[in-house]
Amino acid sequence: MNIYIDASYINFCPGPCNSKTPESEPINIGSELYYSFKPHSGGKYACIYYPYKSRNLCLKNVRICSGCNNRHMEFWDENDYEKLEKDANIIIKKLNLNLDLD
């Protein structure tokens, strides 16, 4: 069973970083807008998964800072599920989620 969190309403990075600063306004580069969070196009990732207590925590419709995105991809590339689960715990605390899964 997956745990889905709709992150579309969150204006700061919901990843495991310490920041709760809202995303800055995009800048013009040529004729394109460039956003500081990923995806830089201004869109949203459908879902970013973190293993959590034999489940998956899914941040849906998410925009995430580059640091958290790089960290997430690195841990998946290294199959470091322990660090990914630690990040899931940080995210749950950061977003003040009450997940009673026992």
Residue pairs with C-beta under 8 A, 6 or more apart in sequence:
1 55
2 49
2 55
2 56
2 57
2 58
3 52
3 55
3 56
3 57
3 58
3 99
3 101
4 47
4 58
4 60
5 14
5 57
5 58
5 59
5 60
5 95
5 97
6 60
6 61
7 14
7 44
7 59
7 60
7 61
7 62
7 63
8 44
8 60
8 61
8 62
10 62
10 95
11 22
11 23
12 19
12 20
12 21
12 22
12 23
13 19
13 23
13 37
13 63
13 64
13 65
13 68
14 59
14 62
14 64
14 91
14 94
14 95
15 64
15 65
15 67
15 68
15 69
15 71
15 72
15 87
15 91
16 68
16 71
16 86
16 87
16 90
16 91
16 94
17 65
17 67
17 68
19 65
20 94
23 35
23 36
23 37
23 63
24 36
26 33
26 34
26 35
26 36
26 42
27 33
27 34
28 34
33 42
34 40
35 41
35 42
35 63
36 65
36 66
37 63
37 64
37 65
37 66
38 45
38 63
38 64
38 65
38 66
38 69
39 45
39 63
44 61
44 62
44 63
45 59
45 61
45 62
45 63
45 64
46 60
46 61
47 58
47 59
47 60
47 62
48 58
48 59
48 62
48 64
48 72
49 56
49 57
49 58
50 56
50 57
50 58
50 59
50 72
50 84
50 85
50 87
50 88
50 91
51 57
51 81
51 84
51 85
51 88
52 85
52 88
52 89
52 92
53 85
53 101
55 101
57 88
57 91
57 92
59 91
64 72
71 87
72 84
72 87
74 80
75 81
75 83
75 84
75 87
76 84
91 97
92 99
